[in-house]
Amino acid sequence: MSPTAPTTLLSLPSEILALIPHHLANIEDFKEFSSTCRRLRAACSHAPPNVILRLAAASSPVFFRPDPYFLVAATAKQVGEWALLSDDNARRLRASLKDGIQGLFDLCIETAGLTMEDIRWLHASRFTTFNPLADLIDRCAGEQWYSVPHFWDGGRSDAETIDCEPQRATYQIAAYGALFRPTLDANLAGRKGLDLQTRLDFVKYCIPDGYCFDYHCFHVEDTGPYRNRSDPDIPRMDQYSILHILRNSGWRRAWGDARRAGGGPDFADDERRQRIWESAVLMQGLEGFDMIQPGGADRWRGRLTELREKIERMDDAKMRSAERDVHNEIDWLECPILQDELFCCTRGMFPVMDVGLSVSKGRLQQQQQLRQSGKGNEYVHSARTQN
């Protein structure tokens, strides 16, 4: 009677080998494990996208920076589609947003996924697409923007104090577009998507800003990034810096050229359609950043033409205001428009005399304490002047 052959890893059934990726620590382990031999590579080829995303999330602080914005931007579209499947899903999404970007990231890990092909595309696109976009942002509101000679004396027509981290802003803009792109598509098809309050919650809590305060009927809960407002790690003005970027002439020129070259002329005589058109082009997630690269408008011609045709055919009744800003300064459209939502969320930075509204005494004291600490006095002055 021959002795029993010793059990080795490769002697295990393929069904067992296929379960091993579920128990690896991170994406580096997965890559090394799948590179060991053909049989293990075949076993790893069956790893579900959600498992690969979980492994990538474990490596996020090292390989997918800025953490967790990069992976949120890469998977938020799937979450936006999932949220539209039921009212319960939409409520879960809104609850996760109040825990800030980490809360949204946790929901992405639970409901979305990535393939290894996605991982390879993300890695390659960081150098060909994402970093050039971050460089544009740096020229609009970062160190390159500040470095112009005579900055405060005519060197910049839009000179003001801005505290912008270009890499983070890049993926915040991408995450908003990816998360609410399914809502945009639903709106353009005459269906409802995620509501305005959900979009405002994303801006409030996932693009945190030290100057995002209560005012009038606009409320910011002491949750997520605002649990401790004295925390120096709260981004100082992420919302306002992105608002500044979206208004910057260099940014608008780059996206306007791509929009017109790829999709057709602007809606010069229809302000509402034009606002939707400008917003829709920006709401294509990380993939859409390719639009402003050389040849990008041609590569996106099909999608841009489709978007413009849908906007042109929109029923005017479907373009009614969903809600009015408390200052009657914005006609809220059902379609997502990041610039309008950023404007609403940053209005609380202005003191009572600027808006003619009352804010709670506690909130006003918080604003005064931030200013007295030396954080943003020059910025508040310049922002008031601009507005």
Protein Blocks (a to p, Z undefined) as FASTA:
>chain_A
ZZdddddfklpcfklmmmmmmmmfblmlmmmmmmmpmmlmmmmmmpcfklmmmmmmmmmm
mmmcccfklmmmmmmmmmmmmmmmpmklmmmmmmmmmnojmlmmmmmmmmgccdfklmmm
mmmmmmmmmmmmmmmmmmmmmmmlmmpghklnopamkbccddddfklmmmmmmmmmmmmm
mmmmmmmnopacddfklmmmmmmmmmgcfklccehjbccddehjlmpmmlmklcfblmlm
mmmmmmpmklmmmmmmmmmmmnopcdfklmklmmmmmmmmmmnojmlmmmmgghklmmmm
mmmmmmmmmmmmpcfklmpcfbdcfklpaccdfbdcfklmmmmmmmmmpcfklnopacdf
klmmmmmmmmmnopoklmmmmmmmmZZ
